[in-house]
Amino acid sequence: MGSNKMALVTGASAGIGEDIARDLAARGYDLFLVARRKERMDALKIQLVKEHGVQVLVHAQDLSTHTACEELLAALQKADVTIDVLVNNAGFGSFCPTLDADTERERAMVRILFQFPVDLTRALVRGMIERGQGRILQVASTASFQPSPGYGMYAATKAAILSWSNVLHYELRGTGVTCTTLCPGPTATEFGEISGHVSNRLQDSTKMSSPAVARIGVRAMLRGQATVIPGFVNKLGALLSTRMPRWFVVPLVARVLRGAK
Ligand SMILES: NC(=O)c1ccc[n+]([C@@H]2O[C@H](COP(=O)([O-])OP(=O)(O)OC[C@H]3O[C@@H](n4cnc5c(N)ncnc54)[C@H](OP(=O)(O)O)[C@@H]3O)[C@@H](O)[C@H]2O)c1
């Protein structure tokens, strides 16, 4: 590969991951893109190579399986690449009452939103420490701060990845490697459609654009910040959620989410 640093971005076929890939390419990073929809990543590759002259590798894989981490590590080894920047972004939500949730889909969600990023980070961070430099970006959510009726398991995994990543960031101090957690609020992507949640007018009015969220996340990651919440409304919501008692927060969140058309 070229002399540029290499960034691995999961969930790069759409939404925030695609925009993080665009942002990193504009900063001169080579890219290793991962998601299931290869044709979308191939189209993105053509564009980024043309616009920024970076090298882009595309790897199509389902990251929600039991063996996802091992398979991806084997693909990285085969491609003979060293990862300087890891962006764990791939994921999906599922909006339904806890007892109606499909067990297999819930398990896949836990794997892709928690187990997989933890395993992949642990596998790649050692090399970064040996080289004395590296950046990790975990994409969590403002749901990390609030139990969310309808998004019960989703919010639980996002709380878990924020907690784990904040500990890693602390333990990495002095190594030259940092782990940043990006906690977006509602963002205009395909996420809502896939999760089955029809957002209400209030949520629509506070939605941020995906490129803006990506830019804020990449900037915070390159600075080595521990946590970043994009947007004033999201910051305020996260702050209040952690200050107010849960007996108040949970029904309030349920009400906000239930307002959907
Ligand atoms: N949009 C929001 O309001 C919002 C708010 C807070 C946090 N987030 C978080 O932001 C991250 C990105 O979401 P987004 O909003 O950009 O959603 P999106 O537009 O639906 O994009 C999701 C990305 O994840 C990939 N992905 C999903 N399931 C996968 C699987 N099984 N294997 C491999 N890749 C998979 C998708 O690619 P393929 O389908 O091609 O595999 C796609 O590239 C997620 O972690 C999400 O939880 C989103």
The ligand as a Gaussian input file, in Angstrom:
#p B3LYP/6-31G(d) Opt

LIG

0 1
 N      -28.733000       7.617000      12.516000
 C      -28.900000       7.847000      13.799000
 O      -29.867000       8.505000      14.207000
 C      -27.882000       7.327000      14.801000
 C      -27.884000       7.888000      16.087000
 C      -26.955000       7.439000      17.010000
 C      -26.048000       6.462000      16.671000
 N      -26.067000       5.916000      15.426000
 C      -25.094000       4.845000      15.133000
 O      -24.322000       5.209000      14.011000
 C      -23.813000       4.034000      13.379000
 C      -24.074000       4.131000      11.885000
 O      -25.476000       4.174000      11.660000
 P      -26.121000       5.056000      10.508000
 O      -27.037000       5.998000      11.152000
 O      -25.095000       5.562000       9.595000
 O      -27.038000       3.927000       9.818000
 P      -27.113000       3.383000       8.324000
 O      -27.223000       4.503000       7.357000
 O      -28.177000       2.337000       8.346000
 O      -25.683000       2.674000       8.115000
 C      -25.346000       1.507000       8.830000
 C      -24.049000       0.926000       8.288000
 O      -23.759000      -0.257000       9.038000
 C      -23.612000      -1.352000       8.140000
 N      -24.117000      -2.599000       8.702000
 C      -25.341000      -2.821000       9.258000
 N      -25.471000      -4.119000       9.579000
 C      -24.313000      -4.731000       9.195000
 C      -23.838000      -6.072000       9.254000
 N      -24.588000      -7.063000       9.750000
 N      -22.600000      -6.340000       8.790000
 C      -21.833000      -5.358000       8.267000
 N      -22.215000      -4.072000       8.199000
 C      -23.448000      -3.763000       8.652000
 C      -24.437000      -0.962000       6.898000
 O      -23.905000      -1.621000       5.755000
 P      -24.578000      -2.856000       4.972000
 O      -26.055000      -2.783000       5.154000
 O      -24.105000      -2.654000       3.573000
 O      -23.965000      -4.072000       5.604000
 C      -24.173000       0.535000       6.825000
 O      -22.965000       0.766000       6.161000
 C      -24.512000       2.848000      14.051000
 O      -23.640000       2.259000      14.988000
 C      -25.694000       3.505000      14.763000
 O      -26.098000       2.778000      15.891000
 C      -26.958000       6.329000      14.475000

